């Protein structure tokens, strides 16, 4: 393992943590403290106040006065989340760029774990991790997204499979691809673009406690997000397959592991086009582990889809054993 950096750099920080805030006063101190007490200390925390109307700005100023790693930026007008994020990206000086929100709680080792991973895997452009959503009633769960880079790229055709306030990426990715698009699904659009160009992964480790509340961005914009997400899904299909006719079928395939018989050959062609592109873009050879993992996932899902269809027509006892075996194969 790489040696842990513990001193505060007098030059450019290794990591820039970008935190846009809007009317975030209620949980802001707690969220910032979870960053300041990270085991990795060579970072700057860029807090972009997006024209808040509560006392967010006074809290940001107070925190910045107490810790010189905090850089306070105030938008002259409300830019919205994508605009605030781009302000942070343009201000950042770090080798690595990390996201954080003003109401979540980072596990103490979050920055160290992701820094170590990117240092050890120079071909990986962006790294996410598992997260533990919680709400004011105390309900908690744990969520882990896909870890394999090629499967992630496939799944990112239809949705985002990264916890947005938990990603860390290389600076050169932003310099080449630019920042967030002006969209309510800015994360889905940006991660789609990144996975089209670079391999990305999730670490199977919980690194953040993610606060869920009716007032947060995803809940407040759920209808707009659903509509914009469909447009991005169609754009992604046009990128890989030259048309968007399969956008709904691929969504069902990814999210439910199902496919209609009539869609099997179109899906097979789609995966061929996808793999041909990804293999060249990611510089993978035919039998590299990420591609083999994708083939196993894809063709196992195809087989299970066929069995689901025939299970409705044939006696259950004849298919139950095979179906269970294949289901376990995919999950493991």
N, C-alpha and C positions, 0 to 999 in steps of 0.2 A: 504494500500500500504506500502511496505517496506520503511524504512527510506533511503533517498538518501545518498550515500557515496560521500563526497566532498573533503576530505583530500587525499593527495598523500601518499600511503602506503610506509613505510620504509622497509617492508619485501616483500614477494611475492605479486604481484598485483592480484587483483580479476580477471581481464580480460586480456588476451593476444590478441592483434590485430595483425594479420599476413598479411603483405603487400609485396608481391613479386613485384619487379620493374625491367623493362628492357626498356632502352631508353625511359623513362617516364618523361623527364625533362619538357616538355611543360606544363603539368597540375599538376605536382607533388606538388608544394607548396600549391596550392589551395586545393588539395585533403587532404594533411596532416593537414592543418589548420582546415578543417571540422572535423577532429578527435580530435585534441588538444583542441578544444573548445566545446567538448561534455559536457552535464550537469552531466554526470558520469565521475569522474576523476581518479578513482583508476584502472589504466590500464597501460600496457606497449605496445608500438608500435614497433613491430619487422619489420624492413625494410630489405628485402633480395635483394641486388643488384645482378641480375643474369648476371654478366659480360657485363654490358652496355657499349656501345661505344660512347655515348654522354656525357653530363656533369651531368648525373643522380647522380653519386657517390659524386660529390662535393656538390650537393644540399642536399643529404642525410646527409653528414657530417656536413654541415652548420646547418641543422635543429636539428640534434642530439646534437650539441654543445649548442644550445639555450634551449633545453628541455630535461631533464634527463630521461623522460619517453620513449624517443626514443632509441632503440637499433639497431645499424647498423651492418649488417652482409653482407660480400662480398664473393660471390662464387668465387673460384679460377678458375673455368671454367664454361661455359654456361651449366646449367643443364636442362633448359626448365622449363615451369610452374609447372609441377608436382614435379620435383626435388627441385625447389625453395620453394614450399609450404611445402614439407617434411622437408627441412632445418629449416623453421620457426616453424613447429610443434615440432621438436626436441629441439629447443631453448626455446620454450614457458614455462613460469612458472605459468601461471594463472589457476585458478579453471575453468574458462570458456575460450574457444578459439573462436575468432571471425575473420572473413575474411574482407579484404578491398582491393581495387585496387587503383592504383596510378593516376587515372583520374576521379574517381567518387566523388560525394559530399554527405557526410552523413548528414542527418537531425540531429539537435543538440541533440535530445532525443533518438537517435537510441540505444546506448549502455544501457541506463537506462531502456528503455522499454523492451528490450530483457532480461536483467538481472533480472528485476522484474518478468517477465513471468517464467523463469527457476527456480527462487527461490520459486515461488508459486506453480509450477507444477513439483514436483520432479520425476515424472514418464516420463516426456518428455525429450528426449535426445538432440534434435536439434530444433532450432526455426529459421524460416525465416520470411519474411514480404513482403509487397507490395513495388513496385518500380516505379519510374517515368523516363522512358527513354527520352533522349533528344539528339539533334544533333546540329551541328554548325549553322544550318539554323534556330534554335529556335523551331523546331517542338517538341511538348511534348505530352505524353499520360500517362496513369496510368494503371499498370498491377497488378492484384491480383491473386495469385495462390490458389489452394485448401487449405482449413484450417483443414479439418478433417484428422486425422492420418491414418485411414484405407484406405480411398479413396486415400490419398497421396501415400501410399505404393503400391496400385494397379496401379496408374498412373505412378509411378516411374519404373514400369516394362518396359515401352516403351520410357521414356524420363525423363529428370530432370524437376522437378516442384518446384525448389527453385532458387532464384536469388543468384548465387554463392557468390559474394562479400558482401552478406547481411546475411549470416548465422552465428549463434552462437551455439556452442555445448559444452557439458560437457567434461572435460578433460578425464574422464574414458572411453568415447567412443573411443577416439584415442588410449588410452593405451590398450584397448582390441582388437580393429579391425585393428590397424596399420594405416598408412598414405595413401596418394594417390597412385594409380597405375600409372605406366609409360604409359600414354595414352593421346591422344589429347582430349578425352572425360573424363578426370580425374574426373570431377565433377559428371557426370552421373554415372560412375562406382562406385565412393565412396558413393554417396547418395543412390544408389541401395543397396549397402552392409549395410549401416546404417539402412535404412528402413526395411530391412529384419530382423534386430535384435532389433530395438528399435522404439517406437512411436515417430514421429516427426510432427511438425505443422508449419503452416504459420500464422502470425498475420495479420489481415485485417487492416493494417495501412501502409501508405507510409513512409518509413524510409531512402530512398536513392534516389538521382538523378543520374541515370545511364547514363553515356556518351556513345553514339553510334558513332563510327567513322570507316571508311574503314580500318584503320590500327590496330584496336584492335584485340585481340586474336581470338574471335569467327568469325569475318569477314575474317581474314587472313587464317584461317584453316577450312573454311566451308565445303569443299569437303571431307577432311580427317575426320572431325567430323561426317559427315553423314555416312560414311562407317564404322567407328569405333562404332558409335551408334547402327548400325544394329547388330553388333557382341555382344554388351552388352545386347541388347534386347533379343537376342537368349539365351544368358547365363542366363538371368533372368527367361525366360520361362522354361529352363531346371531345374532351381533351384526350382521353385514352382510346375511345372507340369510334370517333368521328361522327357520332350521332347520340341522341339522348333517349332512344326508344326503350332502353332497358333500365332506365333510372329507377323505376318503381320495383322491378323484379330483383335488381341487385340489392335494393334496400331490404326487401323481404328475405332474400338469401342471407344477407349479413346479420340482420337483427333477429330473424326467426329460424334460420337454418333450413329454409324450405325453398322449393322450386317446383313449378308446374312442369309436367312432361313436355309440353310444347315449347318450354323455354330452355330446355336442357342444352340443345345444340347452340342457340344464341349465347348462352352463358359460357359454354366451352370455348366458343370463338372469342368472347370477351376476355376470358382469363388468358387466352393465348396472346392477344394483343397487349394486354396489361403486362404479362410476364416478359414479353419481348422488349417492351419499353424499359421496364424496371431493371432488367438484367443489364442492359447497356448503360442506363443512367447511374445505377449503383455500382457498376463495374463488377458484376457477379459472374462466376462461371456457372455452367448448367446445373451442377450438383452441389452448389454451395449450400450450407445449412439453412440460410434464410429462405432460399427458393424451395428446398426440400420440405421445410416446415409449411410453406404455403401450399405446395402440392398436396401434402397430407391433409391439411385443413380443407382445401377446396374439394378434392375428390371424395373425401369421407363425407362431407356435407351433401354432395351430389347423391352418393349411395344411400345415405339416410333419407334424403328427400324421396327417392324412388321407393324405398321400403315403406315410408309413411303413406304413399299413394296406394301401394298394393296391399297394405295392411287392412285397408278398408274393404278390400274385395276378397281376400283370402282368409282362411281360419287363423285366428290369432296365435294359436299354439305353434304353427309352422314358422312364424316369423319373429316371435317374441325373443327367442334366444339370440338370433343373429342381430336383431335390432338393438338389443341391450349391449351386446359386445361392441358394436360399432359406436354406439353412443358413448360408452366408456372410453373407447379408443380416442375419440375426438376430445373428450374432456381432459384426458390425461396426456 
